Amino acid sequence: MKAIADGSEWIDAYVAQKGAKLTELAQALRRLMKATAPGARESVNPWKIPTFELHGPMCYFTIGKSHVTFGFLRGTSLPDSAKLLEGTGKHLRHVKLRAIEDLRKPALKKLIQAASRLNRKQPMEGMKPKKKQNRRNP
């Protein structure tokens, strides 16, 4: 499968086919990402998951039956004093969003900002941080 670099239209269609309550929640999440992570763009990864990229992939979301899963590719590296993040993977963590009010939590905005800073400092390439090239002095 191939990723979709400019995934806005594909994501619009994906969101539109879901239930009305979660459609509005997903659209509000997209607006929050644009406001909180300036320069982030929407794409669709090879597994057809809506993704937000800023210096490489940073976050993703999927729409389930009763919530929107908002995931962070490097969630284990993010400060989470409010304990919003869930999951047990090596790097991935997610937040389950059930209502618009969940998007108003200051701790969620802080997670997005921390993920943005991390990706700016150490860009991602695919699902892994870009390796720094060794420069040898002649």
N, C-alpha and C positions, 0 to 999 in steps of 0.2 A: 504494500500500500504506500501511496505517496502522500506527503504532507501538502496542505493547501496553505500557501504563504499568506494570501489575503483572504482570510476566512470569514469576513463579516457577513457576506450574503449567505454562505453555508450555515453559519451560526444562527442567522435570522430565521432560516427555515427550520433548523433543529429546535430552536426555542418555541417557534410558532406551533409546532405539532404537540406540545405538552399542554397540560391542564392550565387553565387561566391563572390560578393563584401562583403556581410556580413559574409561569411565563413572566409575570410581572416581577417576581423576585429575581429571576435570571436577568431580566433587562435592567433592573435596578443595580444588580451586581456589576454588570457591564459598565453602567454609568459611574459607579463608585471607582472602578479600576481606572477609567479614563481621567477622573478627577484626582485620584490619589497617586497614580503612577504616570505622570505626564510622559508622553513618548512611547508608552506601551502600545503594542499593536495586537490585534486579534489574528490568530491563525488556527488551523486545525491540524493536529498531529497525525502521524501515519495510522493511528488506531481510531481515527475519527472522533477525537475528543477536543472540544473547544479549549484553546490555550491562549494565554496572554504572554507575550514575549517582550522583553526589554533586555537587550544584550544577551539574547538567547531565551529559551523557554523559562518561565518563572512560575506561573500558576495555571491552573486548569479548572474547569467546572463540568459537572455532569448533572443532569436533572433526573431524579428518581421519582418514585410514586408519592413520597411525602416530604421530600426535602431536596435542596440543591447541595451537592457536595462541592465545596470550594477547596481545592488542594494546592499545596505548595511543594514544588519539586525538591526544595532543600529545606523542608520544614524542620528537620532535626537541628538545623543550624540557626534557627530563628529564636530570639528571646520571646518567651510566652508566659509572662508572669500571671496572666489571667486564666491560663490553662484552657484556652479555646481549642488548641490543636489535639486531634485524635489520631490514632494509628500506631502501628508497630513495625512498619517497614524500616529499611536501612536509612532512607533519606526522606521519603514522602510522609507528609502529614496533611490532614484535612480538617475542615470545619464544616459541620452540618448546619446549613441555613434553612430554617423552617418558616420564617416570617420576615417581612421588610424590617421590622424592629431589630433583627439580628445584625443588619448592615449598619446600624447606627451605633454599635458598640465601639467606643474609642480603641479598644484593644485590637479589634479587627483591622482598623485603619493602620494601627502601629505595625501589625504583621505585614501588611502590604508594603508599607514604607521600608521596613527592615529587609524584606525580600528584594525590593528595588535597589536598595543600597548594596546588598550582597551581590546582585547580578551586575551592578555597575563596577564594583570593586573586583569581582572575579567572574567574568562573563561565562555563560554556559554555551556549550556546543553540543547540540542534541540533548541527551539526558545526562551529560557529564560536564564538569567544569573544564574550560579550555586549559590545556597544558601550556605552561610557560615555556617558551623556546629557550634552550641554553645557547648563550652567545659566548663563544670562545674568543679570547683575545689573541690575535696573531703574534 
